[in-house]
Amino acid sequence: MTNRDRDRDRDGNTYRAKAVAGAGRGGAGRGGGAGRTGPGGGVGRRAVAAAAVLGVAVALTGRGPAWAAPRPGSPVGAGAAGGLRLRLPAPSGPYRLGAGVLHLVDRERPDPWLGAGSVRQVMATVWYPAGDVRGRPRLPHMTPRAAGSFASWAPRTHPQVPPTGVDWAATATHAHLDAPALTGRRRPVLLYSPGGGDPRTLGTCVAEELASHGFVVVTLDHPGDASEVELPDGTLRESVFVGDPRTDPKLFRTVLETRLADVRLVLDHLVRLAGLVSPATGRRHDQPGRALPRGLARALDPRRVGVYGHSAGGTTAAQALYDDRRIAAAANLEGYLSHPGTSTGRPGPLFPVARDGVDRPLLLLGTDGFRDAEFERAWSAAVARSHGHATWRQIAGATHATLTDYAALAPQLQAAGLITAEARAGLVGAIDPARSVPLLRHLVRTFFARHLGTP
């Protein structure tokens, strides 16, 4: 891996071949832009005030949708459903982890993938340094229902993933559900946006690492975009996309505007939480009668906020940095910074973050296994026009999904005989996970520690 800003690297948003979503979930061509600012041309740099979250109902329900934890410490082997039980690598930091599940409803914004009369709902997981974790079950990587859908969707978005043989619901994270937050200081807050077609759960390895070193991390899903999102009422929202949204400029604009608005919704809520105290109890609440895990709201530092994301989530993170002055730093893990080109080969317009550059730290982190000319053009522009604020780094021997949990999971699939060595290399490159997982975690963590301060 090189350290120079102009080291080469590429990305393609995880959108590749999408399958048809279930009937009644809306079409991929529906909806207009919901964001205040979009990634299209003509969006100027502006400060965004910390707005009150009017019209937004929120519930933090640690048990959430069927959060039944698997046995802590379960080894790799046959899962409860008879499939392979995968393990996530333990985080390296000194803190024990807590986690809560956040459900936000923006009643002032229709869901572009559901159409008129709908409201936008977003699911998120909050990861944080925990105090006493005794009696708190470990959060599963996926709920049973989400895991069942993921088993069907994953091979479509990532053809190397086996369609059978894995018990995706059997994997446990290292975080304890609704454990009290460690008190004593306010901590930097990081938001994570996953790649197109991927659920937030595929960013767990990095999220846990960051939280174990003192950050509060919020991983969010984008319903209708992600492969699957389970809501508290049991509704399972699956992706509406057929094919690659980047081939339709209008659709792709709506995708990114929706993602940016989702990030703002979560950030607005966190800013609000950090300043709300119930006079009667001294506890902050997200909704009357629903208390946050003890100490969590007091651990949030809304003055130190970063955003990172993979693929389309990396695009979202970089553009959010440009749009929102509350965000102090961002990391783009292989996300395009331009609209798709035309059928005649004419390049698409750059997003404002690449067209104008940024005046705050931006990490562009990619791999040597994912390259194309459009990627090169947009990332080079972002670096050149940011005048030292943007840094381009590259991981050698890797490819697009190396920047997700697949880096740790693919070798286990190969060891169990569920994928070939060739399929593993196609999914995550030739790099050993003993190298790639710590390296990715280190690059993201040290970037935010450098620019947001010690957690």
Secondary structure, 3 states (H helix, E strand, C coil): CCCCCCCCCECCCCCCCCCCCCCCCCCCCCCCCCCCCCCCCCCCCCCCCCCCCCCEEEEECCCCCCCCCCCCCCCCEECCCCCEECCCCCCCCCCEEEEEEEEEEECCCCCCCCCCCCCEEEEEEEEEEECCCCCCCEEECCCHHHHHHHHHHHHHHCCCCCCCCECHHHCEEEEEECCCECCCCCEEEEEEECCCCCCHHHHHHHHHHHHHCCCEEEEECCCCCCCEEECCCCCEEECCCCCCHHHCHHHHHHHHHHHHHHHHHHHHHHHHHHHCCCCCCCCCEEECCEECCCCHHHHEEEEEEEEEEECHHHHHHHHHHHHCCCEEEEEEECCCCECCCCCCCCCCCECHHHHHCCCCCEEEEEECCCCCHHHHHHHHHHHHHCCCCEEEEEECCCCHHHHCCHHHHHHHHHHCCCCCHHHHHHHHCCCCHHHHHHHHHHHHHHHHHHHHCCC
